[in-house]
Amino acid sequence: MSRIAIIGAGAWGTALSIILGRQGAHSIQLWAHEKEICDSIAANRTNPIFLPQQLIPQSVNPTNSLSTALHDADIVLSVMPSQHCRRLFQEMSPYLNHKMIFVSATKGLERDASLRMTEVIADVLADKCNFAPGVAALSGPSFALEAARGDPTALTIASTDTDLARRVQREFTDSRFRLYTNDDVIGVELGGALKNIIAMAAGVCSGLGLGHNSIAALITRGLAEIARLVMACGGRQETMAGLAGLGDLVLTCTGELSRNRSVGIELGRGRKLPEVIESMHGMVAEGIFTTEAAVGLARSLNVDMPITNQMYAVLRHGKPPIEAIHELMTRSTKSEDQC
C-alpha cells in the first residue's frame, strides 16, 4: 500500500483524493490550509468550500500539518495554486527526501521567473534538500467535479524518467481514471498552463455575445501560439495534439465548469478584474496569474503570442475587450503555414 500525500485541498486536490481513495489501495493524507476544511472532512467527509456534495472516502485523512501529511510518504502530489508552490515547498523541505516521487498537478507558471511547476520543485529541493527529485507532471482535460463523481477521465502523466511515469500510471489508474505516459514534460506543463489564458479569451467572446465562429477561431489560433512557445522552450508540437494540449484547451474554452472561462465572460460583460476576483470567494483561476509569466517568457524567446498579449492588456491595463478583439482581427494578414 503506497502512502500518498496530497498537498492542497482545493477542488482538484480534493477530487484527486476521492479518485485515489476510492481505489482502496493507498493510505492518503490530504493537507488543507483551511482548518474548517479539515474539520468538515473529518466530521462529514465533505469539502464544503471547494467541492461540496462529493463524499470523500474514509481512506483519506485530512490534516493541517505538513509534517503529518508528508511523514513516510511515497508519493507527494502537489495541487496548490501556482503562486504558492515555491513557498509551500520551502516549508515542506525539512520533511522531504530523495526516495519520494513528486507529482505536480498544478496548471500554471511562476509569475516572476516564468518557471513551470516541476522546475520550481526541482529548484527548491536542489537548494534546500540538496537532491534532484524524481518528478512528473499530471495534466489533461479534467474538471474536478466530473472526475470526483466518477465520469470517465483521461489524463497525461509526463516525466523524463519513464519508469517513474509508469509507476504513477499504475498507482493512479482505475476503471474511471486513465493515465497515458509522456516524456515531454515541457509540452505537457506549458499546454496545461497556457490553455487557461486562451480560455479567458474564449470567455470574453462569450461575454460579448459572440458566436461559435469566434470561439472556434480563437481555440485554433490559441493552440497555434501555445505550440510556438512550447517548441521554443524545447517541447514537441505533437504533444499539443494530445490530452494536455488540444484536449484540455477545448474543455477549458467551452465547458461551463471552467473558472478561467467564467472570468473571461465577466470581463466581456464589462466587469472589472478586482470585482471578478472578489466574486470568486477564494476559488483560483490560474490564467490570471499565468498570463504575465507567459508574456515575459514569450518576449524572452521572441515568440509571437497575440492572443496572450491582448489578454495581458485586458487584465493588467484594463483594455476594453472589444478593442482587444478588434486589434486581433486587424493584424497584418499572413499564411496559416507561417504560424
C-alpha positions as CSV (number, residue, x, y, z in Angstrom):
1,M,0.0,0.0,0.0
2,S,1.5,3.3,-1.1
3,R,1.3,6.3,1.2
4,I,0.3,9.4,-0.8
5,A,0.5,13.0,0.5
6,I,-1.8,15.4,-1.4
7,I,-0.8,19.0,-0.8
8,G,-3.7,21.3,-1.5
9,A,-7.4,20.7,-0.8
10,G,-8.9,22.9,-3.4
11,A,-11.4,21.4,-5.8
12,W,-8.8,19.4,-7.8
13,G,-6.8,18.3,-4.8
14,T,-10.0,17.1,-3.2
15,A,-11.1,15.4,-6.4
16,L,-7.8,13.5,-6.6
17,S,-8.1,12.4,-3.0
18,I,-11.6,10.9,-3.9
19,I,-10.2,9.2,-7.0
20,L,-7.3,7.7,-5.2
21,G,-9.2,7.0,-2.1
22,R,-12.0,5.0,-3.8
23,Q,-9.3,2.5,-5.1
24,G,-8.7,1.3,-1.5
25,A,-5.1,0.6,-2.3
26,H,-3.5,3.7,-0.8
27,S,-3.0,5.5,2.5
28,I,-3.8,9.1,1.7
29,Q,-3.0,12.3,3.7
30,L,-4.8,15.4,2.4
31,W,-3.2,18.6,3.5
32,A,-5.5,21.7,3.7
33,H,-4.6,25.2,4.5
34,E,-8.1,25.9,5.9
35,K,-8.8,24.3,9.3
36,E,-12.6,24.3,8.6
37,I,-12.0,22.0,5.6
38,C,-10.1,19.5,7.7
39,D,-12.8,19.6,10.4
40,S,-15.6,19.1,7.8
41,I,-13.8,16.2,6.1
42,A,-13.2,14.6,9.5
43,A,-16.8,15.0,10.6
44,N,-18.8,14.9,7.4
45,R,-16.5,13.6,4.7
46,T,-17.1,16.7,2.6
47,N,-15.2,19.8,1.5
48,P,-17.9,22.4,1.8
49,I,-15.9,25.2,0.3
50,F,-14.4,23.8,-2.9
51,L,-16.2,20.6,-3.7
52,P,-19.5,20.3,-1.8
53,Q,-21.8,17.3,-2.1
54,Q,-18.9,14.9,-3.1
55,L,-18.2,12.3,-0.4
56,I,-14.5,11.8,0.5
57,P,-13.6,8.2,1.3
58,Q,-12.6,7.1,4.8
59,S,-9.1,6.2,3.5
60,V,-8.4,10.0,3.1
61,N,-7.1,11.5,6.3
62,P,-7.3,15.4,6.4
63,T,-4.6,17.4,8.2
64,N,-3.4,20.9,8.6
65,S,0.1,19.7,9.4
66,L,2.7,19.4,6.6
67,S,4.9,17.1,8.8
68,T,1.9,14.8,9.4
69,A,0.9,14.8,5.7
70,L,4.4,14.1,4.5
71,H,5.5,11.5,7.1
72,D,6.7,8.4,5.3
73,A,5.1,9.5,2.0
74,D,6.0,7.5,-1.1
75,I,4.3,10.0,-3.5
76,V,3.9,13.7,-2.9
77,L,1.1,15.1,-5.1
78,S,1.2,18.9,-5.2
79,V,-2.0,20.6,-6.1
80,M,-1.6,24.1,-4.6
81,P,-2.1,27.3,-6.7
82,S,1.0,28.1,-8.7
83,Q,1.7,31.3,-6.7
84,H,2.1,29.3,-3.5
85,C,4.2,26.4,-4.9
86,R,7.7,27.8,-4.1
87,R,6.7,28.9,-0.6
88,L,5.0,25.7,0.3
89,F,7.8,23.5,-1.0
90,Q,10.2,25.6,1.1
91,E,8.1,24.9,4.1
92,M,7.9,21.2,3.2
93,S,11.6,20.8,2.6
94,P,12.5,19.6,6.1
95,Y,10.1,16.6,5.6
96,L,11.2,15.6,2.1
97,N,13.7,13.0,0.9
98,H,15.2,11.6,-2.3
99,K,13.1,8.4,-2.1
100,M,9.9,10.3,-2.6
101,I,8.2,10.7,-6.0
102,F,6.9,14.2,-6.7
103,V,3.9,14.7,-9.0
104,S,2.7,18.2,-9.8
105,A,-0.9,18.6,-10.7
106,T,-0.8,22.4,-10.7
107,K,-1.5,24.1,-14.1
108,G,0.3,27.4,-14.0
109,L,3.6,29.3,-14.3
110,E,5.5,31.0,-11.5
111,R,4.8,34.7,-12.1
112,D,8.2,36.3,-11.5
113,A,10.5,33.7,-13.0
114,S,8.1,32.1,-15.6
115,L,9.1,28.7,-14.4
116,R,7.0,25.6,-14.8
117,M,5.9,23.9,-11.6
118,T,8.3,20.9,-11.9
119,E,11.1,23.5,-12.4
120,V,10.1,25.3,-9.2
121,I,10.0,22.0,-7.3
122,A,13.4,21.0,-8.6
123,D,14.8,24.4,-7.8
124,V,13.6,24.4,-4.2
125,L,14.8,20.9,-3.5
126,A,18.2,21.4,-5.0
127,D,18.6,24.5,-2.8
128,K,17.0,23.2,0.4
129,C,17.5,19.5,0.3
130,N,20.5,19.1,-2.0
131,F,19.0,16.4,-4.2
132,A,17.4,16.2,-7.7
133,P,13.8,14.9,-7.2
134,G,12.1,12.3,-9.3
135,V,9.3,14.4,-10.7
136,A,6.3,14.2,-13.0
137,A,3.5,16.4,-14.2
138,L,-0.1,15.4,-14.3
139,S,-2.3,17.3,-16.8
140,G,-5.1,17.0,-19.3
141,P,-8.9,17.7,-19.6
142,S,-10.2,17.4,-16.1
143,F,-13.0,19.3,-14.3
144,A,-12.7,18.4,-10.7
145,L,-16.4,17.8,-10.1
146,E,-16.8,15.4,-13.1
147,A,-13.7,13.4,-12.1
148,A,-14.7,13.2,-8.5
149,R,-18.2,11.8,-9.3
150,G,-16.6,9.1,-11.5
151,D,-17.1,10.4,-15.0
152,P,-14.6,8.6,-17.3
153,T,-11.5,10.9,-17.4
154,A,-8.2,10.5,-19.3
155,L,-5.0,12.5,-18.4
156,T,-1.3,12.5,-19.2
157,I,1.5,11.8,-16.7
158,A,4.7,13.2,-18.0
159,S,8.3,12.6,-16.8
160,T,11.7,12.2,-18.4
161,D,12.0,9.1,-16.2
162,T,10.0,6.5,-18.0
163,D,9.9,4.1,-15.0
164,L,8.7,6.8,-12.7
165,A,5.8,7.8,-15.1
166,R,4.8,4.2,-15.4
167,R,4.7,3.7,-11.7
168,V,2.4,6.7,-11.2
169,Q,0.3,5.4,-14.1
170,R,-0.1,2.1,-12.3
171,E,-0.8,3.7,-8.9
172,F,-3.4,6.2,-10.2
173,T,-5.3,4.4,-13.0
174,D,-8.6,2.7,-12.4
175,S,-11.7,2.0,-14.5
176,R,-12.8,5.6,-14.4
177,F,-9.5,7.4,-14.3
178,R,-7.0,6.6,-17.1
179,L,-3.4,7.9,-17.4
180,Y,-1.2,7.9,-20.5
181,T,2.5,8.4,-20.1
182,N,4.5,11.0,-22.0
183,D,8.2,12.1,-21.8
184,D,7.5,15.7,-23.0
185,V,7.3,17.4,-19.6
186,I,7.8,20.9,-21.2
187,G,4.9,20.4,-23.6
188,V,2.5,18.9,-21.1
189,E,3.1,21.6,-18.4
190,L,3.0,24.5,-20.8
191,G,-0.1,23.2,-22.5
192,G,-1.8,22.9,-19.2
193,A,-0.8,26.4,-18.1
194,L,-1.3,28.4,-21.3
195,K,-4.7,27.0,-22.2
196,N,-6.1,28.9,-19.2
197,I,-5.2,32.2,-21.0
198,I,-7.0,31.1,-24.1
199,A,-10.0,30.0,-22.1
200,M,-10.3,33.5,-20.6
201,A,-10.2,34.9,-24.1
202,A,-12.9,32.4,-25.1
203,G,-15.0,33.6,-22.1
204,V,-14.5,37.2,-23.3
205,C,-16.0,36.3,-26.6
206,S,-19.0,34.7,-24.9
207,G,-19.4,37.6,-22.6
208,L,-19.5,39.9,-25.6
209,G,-22.2,37.8,-27.2
210,L,-20.1,36.4,-30.0
211,G,-21.0,33.1,-31.5
212,H,-19.4,29.7,-32.4
213,N,-17.3,31.1,-35.3
214,S,-15.4,33.3,-33.0
215,I,-14.8,30.7,-30.4
216,A,-13.6,28.1,-33.0
217,A,-11.2,30.6,-34.5
218,L,-9.9,31.6,-31.0
219,I,-9.3,28.0,-30.0
220,T,-7.5,27.2,-33.2
221,R,-5.3,30.2,-33.2
222,G,-4.7,29.9,-29.5
223,L,-3.4,26.3,-30.0
224,A,-1.1,27.7,-32.7
225,E,0.5,30.2,-30.4
226,I,0.8,27.8,-27.5
227,A,2.6,25.3,-29.8
228,R,5.0,28.1,-30.9
229,L,6.0,28.7,-27.3
230,V,6.2,25.0,-26.4
231,M,8.6,24.4,-29.3
232,A,10.7,27.4,-28.5
233,C,11.1,26.0,-24.9
234,G,12.1,22.6,-26.2
235,G,8.8,20.8,-26.1
236,R,7.2,18.9,-29.0
237,Q,4.4,20.1,-31.3
238,E,2.7,16.7,-31.4
239,T,2.1,17.0,-27.6
240,M,-0.3,19.8,-28.4
241,A,-2.5,17.4,-30.4
242,G,-2.9,15.3,-27.2
243,L,-4.8,15.3,-23.9
244,A,-2.6,18.0,-22.4
245,G,-2.8,20.2,-25.4
246,L,-6.0,20.2,-27.6
247,G,-8.0,18.1,-25.1
248,D,-7.5,20.4,-22.2
249,L,-7.8,23.5,-24.4
250,V,-11.2,22.6,-25.8
251,L,-12.6,21.6,-22.4
252,T,-11.5,24.8,-20.7
253,C,-12.6,27.1,-23.5
254,T,-16.1,25.6,-23.8
255,G,-17.0,23.9,-20.5
256,E,-19.5,25.6,-18.1
257,L,-17.3,24.5,-15.1
258,S,-14.2,26.4,-16.4
259,R,-13.2,29.1,-13.9
260,N,-10.9,30.7,-16.4
261,R,-13.7,30.9,-19.0
262,S,-16.0,32.3,-16.3
263,V,-13.6,35.1,-15.6
264,G,-13.4,36.0,-19.2
265,I,-17.2,36.0,-19.5
266,E,-17.5,38.6,-16.7
267,L,-14.7,40.7,-18.3
268,G,-16.6,40.6,-21.6
269,R,-19.7,41.8,-19.8
270,G,-17.9,44.8,-18.6
271,R,-16.9,43.9,-15.0
272,K,-13.5,44.9,-13.7
273,L,-11.0,42.3,-12.7
274,P,-10.8,43.1,-9.0
275,E,-14.6,42.7,-8.8
276,V,-14.5,39.4,-10.7
277,I,-11.8,38.0,-8.4
278,E,-13.7,39.1,-5.2
279,S,-16.9,37.3,-6.5
280,M,-15.0,34.0,-6.8
281,H,-14.9,33.6,-3.0
282,G,-11.4,32.1,-2.8
283,M,-11.6,30.0,-6.0
284,V,-8.5,30.4,-8.2
285,A,-8.4,31.0,-11.9
286,E,-4.8,30.2,-12.8
287,G,-4.9,32.1,-16.1
288,I,-4.9,35.4,-14.2
289,F,-1.5,34.7,-12.7
290,T,-0.1,32.8,-15.7
291,T,-0.7,35.5,-18.3
292,E,2.0,37.8,-17.1
293,A,4.5,35.0,-16.8
294,A,3.6,33.8,-20.3
295,V,4.1,37.2,-21.8
296,G,7.5,37.5,-20.2
297,L,8.6,34.0,-21.3
298,A,7.4,34.7,-24.9
299,R,9.2,38.0,-25.1
300,S,12.5,36.4,-23.8
301,L,12.3,33.9,-26.6
302,N,10.9,36.3,-29.3
303,V,7.7,34.2,-29.7
304,D,4.6,35.9,-31.2
305,M,1.6,35.3,-28.9
306,P,-1.1,37.9,-30.0
307,I,-4.0,36.4,-28.0
308,T,-1.9,36.2,-24.8
309,N,-0.7,39.7,-25.3
310,Q,-4.2,41.1,-25.7
311,M,-5.4,39.2,-22.6
312,Y,-2.5,40.7,-20.7
313,A,-3.6,44.2,-21.8
314,V,-7.2,43.4,-20.7
315,L,-6.1,42.0,-17.3
316,R,-3.2,44.3,-16.4
317,H,-4.2,47.6,-18.1
318,G,-8.0,47.4,-18.2
319,K,-8.1,47.4,-22.0
320,P,-11.7,47.1,-23.2
321,P,-12.2,43.6,-24.5
322,I,-13.9,44.7,-27.7
323,E,-10.8,46.7,-28.6
324,A,-8.6,43.7,-27.9
325,I,-10.6,41.6,-30.4
326,H,-10.5,44.4,-33.0
327,E,-6.7,44.5,-32.8
328,L,-6.5,40.7,-33.2
329,M,-8.8,40.8,-36.3
330,T,-7.0,43.8,-37.9
331,R,-3.4,42.4,-37.6
332,S,-1.4,42.1,-40.9
333,T,-2.6,39.1,-43.0
334,K,-0.4,36.1,-43.4
335,S,-0.4,32.5,-44.5
336,E,-1.6,29.9,-41.9
337,D,1.5,27.9,-42.7
338,Q,3.7,30.7,-41.4
339,C,2.3,30.4,-37.9
